[in-house]
Amino acid sequence: MLPPLRLTLVPLLCIAALPLFAACRQTAARPDAAAAPPPPPPARASAPAPVWNDSDSDGIPDPVELRSYGDRESFREWFTAIAEAQFYDASREWNEGQRDCAGLVRFSWREALRRHDRAWLLRMGESYDPVAPDVRAYTLERSPVGEKLFRTAAGSFDAANLSDGTFSEFADARTLKEFNSRFVGRDAGRAEAGDLLFFHQPWVQKYPYHVMLFLGRARTDDGGAADWLVYHTGSSASDAGEVRKVRLSVLARHPDPRWRPVAANKNFLGFYRLKILE
């Protein structure tokens, strides 16, 4: 278990969505004839059905990937802000039974895709402010795959994957690494906000993989640094674990070299980027 580091709290998150109103036009009745019955209202256009391609053959269907720069940046802002907020005050929306290293990633990912309106704020807690526009491609409430955000098996995407259990609401650290992110490198200079760091500790039989989330510049108490990360230590029978926030440069000097995020450490697997951001 890594040594605790504590800082201070920042308010995060909440953004309101604007309602859309449709204009309608009325046709005037002819003065020399009986008024004709009004025409039927135009049929409401239904949302186009997703085209289930996998153009980059990474196993994630194109409709789930965030294709615009703006959406990718919005997701990164929400994803990292929500994860960092759990260090200061874990949201009551984060199921206590899922509070571990991968659980922090899943929770932050899922909440980053939600509509961040007043109702979301009330659910999450008092310490949230808007940090970015919502993702425009879709929200969790209208996600192409529902809340089954995580791929759990290798291979390119096939439409049958939508119903055969390939996508799930759950993913452990190994599943996040193998099927939902791609390797960027072991050099911290290539990391971007929202990237994941993975470690493999083979002597831990049940859960040998561990994941951390790279923040870059922290939203609170960054100390002028841009190498912050956040992670959950994991739980045990006697300890529920905790969320920690630490600089990459500090972790690189960890007393146990197996936890150092440096290229010379064979237990450090490197930095990975979510496939939905590619």
C-alpha positions, 0 to 999 in steps of 0.5 A: 500500500502506498503512503498517503498524501493529503491536500485541500478541497476544491469545488467542482462540477455542474452545468445546465442544459438549455431547452430547445423549442420548435417553432410552428407556422399556421396557415391562414384560412381563405376568406371566401371558403370554409376553413380547411382542417389544419394539416397534420403536424409533421412527423417528428424526426427520429434520431438516426440509428447508429452505424456500427462500424469499427473503422480503426478495428480497436474493438470500440464501435465508432459511435462510442468514440468521441470524434471531435476535439471539443468532445475529447477535451470536455471528457478529459476535463470532467473525467479528471475533475471527478476523479480528483474530487474523490480524493477530497470528498468521495461522492455518495454516488460512488458505490462503496462496494466498488471503491478500488483502483479500477472503480475510481476509473469506472465511476469517473468515466461514467459520471463524465459522460452524464448530463451535468445539470442541477439534478446531477449536482444534487446527487453528487454532493455540494462540492461540484462546479461546471468545469467544461461543456458536456460531451455533445456526441452523447450522454450516458443517458443516451449512450449507444451502448447504454451504461455498458461502457467497457469492452471485456474481450479481444477482437474487432467490434461486431454488432453481435457484441452488443448482446453477447456480453462483450460490453459490460458495466464492470471492468477491472484494471486488467480489462481496462488495460487490455480492451479499453485503452491503448499503450502510449509509452513509458515516458511521462512526457507523452502522457496527457490528462486522462491517461491511465498508468498501469502496474503489474505486481504478479505476487498479488494473486487475486488482483495483480493489476493496478491502475492510476489516473493521470491528471496533469495539472491538478484543479486544486493545490497544483503547486505549479506542477503539471504531473499530478495523478490520483488513484485508489489504494484498493481494499482488503478485509481489514482496510477499505483503502483510500484515494490518494493524490500525488505527483508523478515525480514524488511517486518515482522516488517511492521506497518500494521500487516496484511502484515507481512509474519509471521505464526501468521498473518492469512492474510499471506497464506504462501510460495508456489512453482510452480508446474512446479518445482515439 
